[in-house]
Every structure is written in structure tokens, then in C-alpha cells.
Amino acid sequence: MVYDIRSFGAAADGITNDAAAIQAAADACVDAGSGTVLIPAGRYVTSSVRLYSNTTVRIEAGAELLLESSEDAYGKLRGKYDQLYTRDAATLLNLPEGTELGYIKGMFLGGRRGHTDNLFYAKDAENILIEGGGVLNGQWRKFFEPQPDLSHLRKPRWLRSSDEAKFTPKIFRPQFIYMQDCKNIRIRNLSLLNCPFFNIRITDSEHICCENLNILADKRCLNTDGINLAGCRHCVITGCHIVTGDDCIAISSGEMPPRRYSAEDIIVRDCIGNTKTNFVRIFIGLDVNVCLEEGIGSADAVLAANAQAVRHIRITNCALEEEGCTANIMAVYGKIEDIHIEDITVDQKGKAPMLFLAIQKEGRIRDVTVNGLKGLGKGAVTVLGTSRESISGLVFQNCRFRVEPASKLFVNGMPDPLEQYWMYYFAPCNIYLRHATDVRFHDCEVEWGEADIDDIYEIADPTKRPEMYNAVWREDMGPFDSWPCIDAFDVDGLDIRNFRGEGFGGCEAVRVRK
């Protein structure tokens, strides 16, 4: 059966909130055992809608769903089988104001209320399809401060992660689609525009397909992840174009303890990304910056995180435009293994390396293969372990790195151990390896392009560096104006065959140190 939301009172005037009409159509599908919610051409303002099993939502071409900007319209679900969800401040995380991580409160606020503060929500459901030629419009400007924050432009150029303005988020930001503990979910042939928070967030679910999506968020906005999969299994992301101010695609283990699942068997193919952060971020373990330093984590949480894995990930035939890191692979606790990256084109103007692999705390990374990555960027590859056993089994073959060096904070090295995961913005320009075992470079090349390092010697002045960086500084971090193509420190089993390239500034091509 098809249930047209106009039959349930949708005004389609772009002003009246039509969430109740959309929910009534979804409830009719529940009553019938299955059905289609039809959203015809028109402009519909909406807030939280609960979807149940065996439901199709068809958003036709010419239909536009606009996120309601009033916070009062959220905070509860209207489905006939739902309890009201109240906003109990005691359930929110207590992150102190005025700290570097203060804005995280807004993220967790949305996470704890994720079932209400979004457009579509589903839990313990299966066989849901959201499709059509229509548009979801998040109206992002209503959820950010009106004037951009330009304070970062007062920093030295080598301390900036970006030269563009950023907008400061307000505490309330809904997201488009949030699903938990679901099976057989398909989202296809839609445009998701101007979302103020995560576009698609799916947790602890399996058999997910995101296909032919056009996800366009303003790159000046934080936390506008394109597709975020946490603790999901058997997933395909294909044919998507994603422009965002945060990760285009994020793959991680499940939500915070006590519920925490591994992620496995995920394919990303034929996609195009454009971001200031990461095209694909693969992450496992508690976010120590938030959970442990702020006192939220526990010994039990660490044990649970260490028992999990992110594995069997395939990223093929994709392209990264303009900025960002192609793949940022970070293990804090737990294990990341069997990652295959193939046939990737990179045209990167930001400061991040094309690939970044790092360990914090007790994490492990095993068996990562990169084949056929060809690109232009400000950095090639950074690999940072905590011991030789923490990262092993890395294979790079048929890769071509054209690097245009830029002045960056850690241009000749990285803190040991890595203090903050976002330090990848300042990672070295070359292929930099520290603490790893069994690393192969076969038929690879590094070519140096035009350099922009006129201010590199400013880095030597500790009065210009924030104290947090002085605390982790080592003399070998620079500044220098020459470095090898491959700089390996404390690496066992380094196998280099048919490598082409000369060191920058007259340096040797390969330097191996113990």
C-alpha cells in the first residue's frame, strides 16, 4: 500500500511543520504490516519521524524536506508505539565549559538524543528503504552562529590546519538519518544538502547500502560527517559524491560501552570526496581525548574497547578532491586489520598527508594494503606506532606520490607517542615511518613539486609555539629544509624494491634509523 502524506494533512507550504502527517503515514505502514510513505513534490518542514520495519519512504523529484529550526519541535517521537523521550539533563555528559573540548558537549548532546533530534529515526527495525529523486535540506545557517570564527588566522601559517573561516556550532543541531540495531537498510538516489550535523549515522546494524547519494555540506561547518557507520557489518557505500566539513565516510567500532560491537565487511567504491579532514576515517577504541581525559571512561570501558575489531574494509576506485586525508586509520584500543585500498586518485591542497596510520594507547593495526594510489598533496604517508609490534604488515605497491612541501609544525618528525589524533594536519611531507614491522614499498615513487617553505625556520622559535607543542617537541622535528623520500625510524623488515625518487633539498632518498 502507498500512503501519500497529503492524505494525512501535510501542508507542503514550507512553513508548517508536517512531521505529524509524515509520522501518520509511517504508522499506517506499521498497521498494514508494510507499505510506502509517499512524499510528493512540494516543500515540507519536518522534525523527528520514527520508521518501523518493512517501510519504504519515497521522496519524489521536486520534494524537499527541510529540518525544523525550532528546538521545541524536537525532544519526542510521535509514533503510535513510542514513549515520550524527555530531556533529562542528568543523562548528558558533563564536559567542562571553556576547555578545548567544550564544543564536544554539543556532539554528545545530539548523540544522547539521537533518537529524537533528527529527521528519520529507526531502532530494532529491518527492511527499510529511503529513496527517490528528492532533497533533504538541513538549513545549516540556522544552527550555527551567523559570523564565522577567524581566530585561527592569527596563528602562524605553519600552525594552521586551514586558511578558511569556520562557523561556530550552536548547542542544538539535528541530523538527517539515525538508525540503531537495524537490518537491511537501503538509502539511495537522494540529495542531502546543508546538514548541520551528521548526514547519515548508523550504529550497531548490518546489511546496509548507501547508493548514489549526493551529500553536500558546507565545508566550514564542524561534525557534518557524510556517512558514519559505527559497529556495522556487511555494508556497501557506492556511487556517492560527498562534500563535507568533516569526515566524508567514518567507520568505527560501536557506540560507547556497555554496548560495543566490531565493524567488519565494509566496501566503499566508486565514490568522490571533498573535505577538510578525511575522505575515509577508520577508528577503533575510546576517544581518549574525550572519554579518559575528561573522566568519562573506566577500566571496564578500556577492556571492552580492547576486545573489539574493525576489519575487512575495502576502498576501491575512489577520488579525493581539493583537501583532506585519503585514509586516516587510528587505533586507540582494539585492533584494525585487513584494510585494502586500491585505485585511488588524490588532488589534495590541504596540509594532511595522503595516508595516515597511527596508534594511541594499546591499539594495533595489522595487514593494510595500498595499491595504485596516485596523487598530489602536501604530504605522502605517515605511519606512527607505539612499538614495532603495534603496526605490522603494511604493503604499498604501484603508488605515485607527488608532494608539494609546505611549512608544517612537525615537518621532520612526529611526537612519540602521538598526543592528539588531529596532529595529522602537521605531519611530515615525506613517507615517515616510526615503530613498525614488515613494511613494503614495491614499485613506488615520490616526486617533489614546488615547495612553499619560506617560513619554515619560524618553527624553531618556541615562543611562537603553543606550550602543548613545546611539551612534546624533539630536536629532530626541525626545522630543516631537506628530508629523504622515505624516513624510517625503528622499523623492522623494511622491504623497498624498485623505488624511484630523490630526497628533497639534496637529502638521501632513503634514511633508516634505529
N, C-alpha and C positions, 0 to 999 in steps of 0.2 A: 504494500500500500504506500502511496505517496501522500504526504501531509504538507500542504502548502501553508507556510506561516501566515499568509494573508488571511487564511480562513480562521486563524486563531487571534486575529486582531492586530497584526503588525501594521504600524502606521506608514513605515517606509518614507518618512519625511526628513530624515537626517537630524531630527531634533528629539523626538520622543524615544524613550528607552523601550526597545522591542524585545528585551530579554525574556519577559514573561510569555510572549507569543512564541518565541523560538523554543522555550522550555516546554510549553504545552504541546507543541508538535513532537518534541522528543519523547515526552511522556506517552503520547498516543502510540508511538512505535513500541514502547515497552508493553503497553496494554495488548497490542496486537501480536507480540512475540518477535516482531521485526518490522522494518519499514524504512522509508526515506523521508528525511526532513528537507523539503524543497524551499530554497531561498531564491526567489526570482529577482530579476533586475530591479534595482532600487537602492536607496541609501538607508541603512538600518543602524541605529545606535544600540549597543548591547553591552551587558556586563556578564556575570557568571552564568553559564549554562552547563548542566550535567548531562553527559551522554551515557547510555547504557549499552549492553550487548546487542549485537545484530542490528546496528543502526548505521544508515548512510546519511551523511549531510551533503547535499548537493548545492553548491553555491554557484549559480549560473553566471555566465558572462554578463557584465553590466550590473551585477550585485556587488555592493560594498558594505562590509561590516565595520563600523567604527567603534573603537573602545570608548566606553563611557568614561568621562574625565572626573566625575564626582565620586569621591571615595565612599560616600554614603550609599552608593548604589551597589557596593560590594559587601562582603562580610557574611554572606549566607548563600546557600544554594536553594533554588526554588523547586527542584524536582520533587515529585509527589512521594518519593521513597527516601527523602533526605531529612536528617535532623538539621536544625539551625546550628550554624557554627558561629560562636561568638568570638569576640576579640579579647582574649584574656591576656592582659599584659604580663602576667606571671609566666606565661609559656614562652615569651620571647627571650632571645639570648641577651645577656646583659653585657654588651660591649661598651666600654667607656667612651664617652664623648671626647672630642678633641684629640684623639690619637690618630696615628697614621691609618688605622683600620676602622675609623669611625663610620665611614660610608658603608662598611660591610653590614652594619646593622640593617640597612635598607634591604640588602640582599637576603639576609636571613628572615627578615620580616616577611618578605614575599614568599620565601621558602616554607615557613611555618603556616602561612595562609594560602599556600599554593592551590589548594582545592577550591578556594573562593575567588581569589584575585586574578582572574584570567577570563578569557573568552570561552573556551571549551575545556571541560574537565571530565576525566573518566577514571574510575578505580574499580579493580576486580571485574573488568569487562573484557569481552572478546568480540572479534568480528566487527570492528568499527572502520568505516571508510569516510574520509572527508575529501571531497573532490570538487572539481568544476573549474570554470574559467574566471571566477570572481576574485575579489580582493578583500584581504583583511587589512585595515588601516588603523595603526596604533596611535596616531596623532601625537607623536613623541614630544612636541613642544609644550604640551600641556602638563608634562610630567618632569620637566627639567627647568632649572632656573633660566630666566629669559636671557641673561647675558652670559657669554662664555667666560671661562676661567683662563686668564692669560698669565697666571703667576709663573708657570713653568718656563716661560720665555725669558724670565730674568736670570735663569741659570746659565752657566757657561754652555756653549753649544755641545761640548762633548759629554755633558751630563743630561742632555735631553733625550727622551725616547721618541719625541716627535716635535715638530715645529708648528703643528696646527693647534688651534684652540680646542678646548674640551668644555663640554657643558656639565654643570654640577647637577646630579640627580636629586629630586625631591624624595622624601621618605616613602611615599606611596607610588608604586609603579606596578601595574598589572602586566601579565604576559598573555600571549595568544593561546597556546595549547599546552596543557599539562596533563600527563597521564601516568598512573601508578598501577603496578601489578596487573598489567593487561596482556592480552594475547591477540595476535592477528590484527595489527593496526596498520592502516594504509592512508597516507596523506599525499595527494598528488594533484598536479595541474592547477596550482593556485599561486597567487602573488601575495606575499606577506610584506607589507610596507610599513615603515616608520614605527616599528615596535619600540616601546620604551624600556622593555626588559627582555627576558628570553623569548625568542620566537616560538620554538618547539622544545619542550622539555619532557622527556620520557624516562621514568625510573623503574627499575626492577621489573622489566617487561620482556617479552620475547616475540619473535616473528614480527618485526617492524619494517615497513618500507616507506621511505620518503622519496618521491619520484617527481621529477620535472617541476621543481619549486623555484620560484623567483623570490628570493628573500633579500630585501633591500632596506637596511637600517642606516641611519646617519652615522658615519664613522667617528664623529666627535662625541658619541654617547657611550658610556660605560655599560657593561653587562648585557649588551644586546646580542648575545650568542645566537647563532643561526639555528643549529640543531644540536641539542645537548642530550646525550644518552648516558645514563648512569646505571650501572648494574644490569645492562640489557644484553640479550643474546639473540643470535640469528637475525641480523639486521642488514638491510641494504639501503644505502643512500646513493642515488643515481640521477644524473642529468640535472643537477641543481646549480643555480647561479646564486651565490651568497656574497653580499656586501654588508659588512658589519663593523661596529666599533669594538668588537671583542672577538672571541673565537668563532670562526665560521662553523666548525664542527668540533665538539668536545666529546671525548669518550673516556669514561672513568668507571671505577668500581661504584657500588651502590651508595645509597644515602648513608648518613652517619649512623653509628651503632645505636640501638641493638640490631637494626635491620641493615645488613650489608651483604651485597651479592657480587660475585665476579662478573666481568664483562667478557664476552667471547663471540667469535664467529661474526665479525662485522666487516662489511665490504663498503668502501667508498670508491665510486668510479664515475668517470665522465663528468666531473664537477669543476666549476670555476669559482675561485675565491678571491676576495679583495678585502683586506683587513689591516689594521694597525698592529694586531697581536699575532694570532696563529691561524693558519689555514686548518690544520688538524692539531688539537691538543689531546694527548693521551696521558692520563694521570691516574695514579693509584696511591691510596693512603690518605690519612688525615691531612688536612691543610694545616701544617704546624704553625703557620703564621697566625691563623685564627684560632684553631682549636686548642693548642697546647700553650702557646704564649699568653693567650687570654684566659687560661684556666678552665676551658670547657672540656678538654679531653681528659682521659683517665687511663690507668694501666689496662683496664678491660678493653677500652676503645683501641688501644695500640695492638693488643693481641688479636682483636677482631680484624683490624686492618691488615696485619701481617699475614693473616690466613687467606687473603683474597688474591685474585689474579686478574689481569687484563691480558687477553691472549687471542691469537689467531685473528689479526687485523690485517686487511688488505686494502691498500690505497693505490689505485691504478688510473692511468690516463687522465690526469687532472692538471689544472693550471692555476698558478697563483699570480695575480696581477698587482702591481704597484708596490705593496708593502707587506710586512709581516714575515713570520717564520713558517716555512712549509710544514714542518712537523716538530712539535715541542713535546718530547717524551720525558716525563718526570715521575720517578718512583720515590715516594717518601717512606711508605711502609708497603709490604706486599711485593708482588712480582709482576713485571711486564715481560711477556715473551711471545715469540713468533710474530713479529711485525714485518710485513713485506710492503715496500714502497717502490713502485715501478712506473716508468714513463711519465715523469712529472716535469713540467715546464715552469720556470720561475723567472719573473721580471720584477725584482724587488728593489725598491728605492729606500726602504727604511733601514734601520741600523741592526736589526736582528740577523743572526746567521741563518742560512737556508735550512739547516738542521741543527737541533739542539737536543742532546740527551744528557740527563743529569740524575744524580742520586742525592737524596737527603735522608738523614737518619738511617733506617735499616732496609731501605728499598733495594730491589735488584732488577736489572734489565738483562734479558737473555735473547740471543738469536734475532737480530734485526738485520734485514737485507734491504739495501737501497740499490736499485738497478735502473740506469737510464735517467737519472736526474740531470737536467741541463738547465742552467740558469745564470742570471745576472743578479748580483746582490752586493751588500756591504760586508758580508761575511760568508764563509763557506760552511764548516762543520765544527761544532763544539761538543766534546764528549767529556763529562766530568763524573768520575766515580768517587767513592769514599775509600775504596781499596781495590786491588786488582781483581778480586772476586766479585765485586758488586756489579760490574758491567762486563759481559763476555759475549763472544760470538757475533761480532759486527762485520758485515760484508758490504763494501762499496764497490760496485763494478759498473763500468761504462758510464761514469759520471763526468760532467764537464762543468767546472765552477769558474765563472768569470767574475772576478771580485774587483770592485772599485773601492779601495780603502778609504775609511773616514776616521776622524779622531773620535775614539771611544774610550770610556773610562778604563776598561781592562783590556786594552788593545794587545797586550802581550801576555796575558795570563788571566786567571780567574781565582776568586777566593777558594781556599781549601780548608774545610769543606765549604760548599756553597751555602751562603747565608739566606738568600732570598731567591725564590724561583724567578722573579721578574728581572733579575740581573742579566738575563739573556740579551736584553737590549744592548748591553755594553760588552758583549762577548767579543773575543778576538776576531780579526778579519780572516785569518788563515784557517787551516784544518788544525785544530788544537785538541790534543788528546791527553787526559790526565787520569791515571789509575784505571786501567782496563786490561783485559786479557783476550787474546785471539782476535785481533783486528786486521782485516784485509782490505787493501786497496788494489784492485785489479783493473787495468786499462782505464785509469782516471787521469784527469788533467786539471791544473789550476792555471788560469791566465789572469794577469793583473791588468786592470783598466786604469783609467785616470783617477788619481788619488786626490783627496781633499783633507790633507792633514797639516795645514798651515799652523793650526793652533795646538798641535799635539803636545808641545812641551809645557803648555799651561798645566797639564795633568800633574806635573812634578811638584806643583805648589800645594802643600797640604792645607793651607789656609783657604784655598778655593774648593776643597773637597769637603762635603758634609762629614761630620765626625763618625757616622756609622761606616763610611767607606775607609776612613783612616784606620779604624779599628781592625780591619781585615786586610790592610794593604801589605803587599810584599814588594821588595825592591825589583824583582824580576817582572813585575807587571808593567813597568815602563816609567816614563815614556821612551820609546825608541822609534826610529823611522825605518827600520828594516826588520824582517822576520822571514822564516822559512815557509815554504808551502805547507809542509807537514811538521808540526812541533809536537813530539811525543814525550811525555814525562811519566815514568813509572808504568810502562806498558809492556806486558809480556806477550810474545807471539805476534809481533807486528810483521805482517807479510805484505810487501809492496812489490808489485810486478807491473811492468810496462807503464810506469808513471811518467807523465810529461809536465814540465813546469820548472821555472827558475824562481829562486827566492826573491822576495821583494827587497829593493834597495841594496842589491848585491849580496844578500844573505845566502847561505846554502839552501838547497832545495828541501832537504830532509834533515831534521835535527832530532836525535834520540838521546834522552837524558834519564838518569836513574835517580 
